[in-house]
């Protein structure tokens, strides 16, 4: 894997690889001032027309805060380092990925202590590795070690990269695990950070509603369930949740009419959709939306012993 030549011509390949910058520094010595050149290495990647740069840490792993720069800046200030990428950085990145893969495999097999060891090895190389931090946090939560899990939470909530779309599955799993371990305050702070960085979607709104429900803040719970159903009118889990809240008389008095209207409107829409499907004949089926495909069947809305049926995959 090499670095593509940087040109301003249209039709070029996206930029990806290691680049360096140099900066002249003045260092005071006992006999005067000495000039030295400081060289910094960066991992540079162009995605969707935007060029993102990230510094390398002492272990030659891309780590730390990312930022976007222009093509003109790359041409003017950055020097390609293709050999360094091939011989040093890429092997280090692959070794780190393999370590995290092994850790994930051990965690998925219930081998939590071995998983903790492997995640620890990964974090020694890159303390900001998102997958390793999530994995270690989930390992601690699985063991009920909420003190150690809270330390990981405090680290993750400061990492912007933890809330990127590519980490959404781990993000959801960690937030739900925080709530299940009665760390509701942390779960809500974590979700607030997600709203701040990436905005909301139906699943995030739903998970925030669940956290407020745990706090018995039913008004806020209803607020976020409404946000979820407005974002996705076909969100069946939310409708079941609303019906359950109505049945248990947990909806605040001033919101009952609004909730009933939302539920009734959704039921009418679902009924009409079914009528259209039936009218088209048994040989033709309406293609389900991607959202419908991602939501599991729900047998009951609440089961204190096991509410994994409400674990929303993205």
Buried (B, 14 or more C-beta within 10 A) or exposed (E): EEBBEBEEEEEEEEBBBBBBBEEEEEEEEEEEEEEEEEEEBBBBBBEEEEBBBBBBBEBBBBBBEBEEBEBEEBEEEBEBBBEBBBEBBBEBBEBBEEBBEBBBEBBEEEBBEBBBEBBEBBBEBBBBBBBBBBBBBBBBBBEEBBEBBBEBBEBBBEBEBBBBEEBBEBBBBBBBBBBBBEBBEBBBBBBEBBBEEBEBBBBBBBBBBBBBBBBEBBEBBBBBBBBBBEBBBBBBBBBBBBBEBBEEEEBBEEBBEEBBEBBEEBEEEBEEEEEEEEEEEEEEEEEEEEBEEEBEEBEEBBEEEEBEBBEBEE
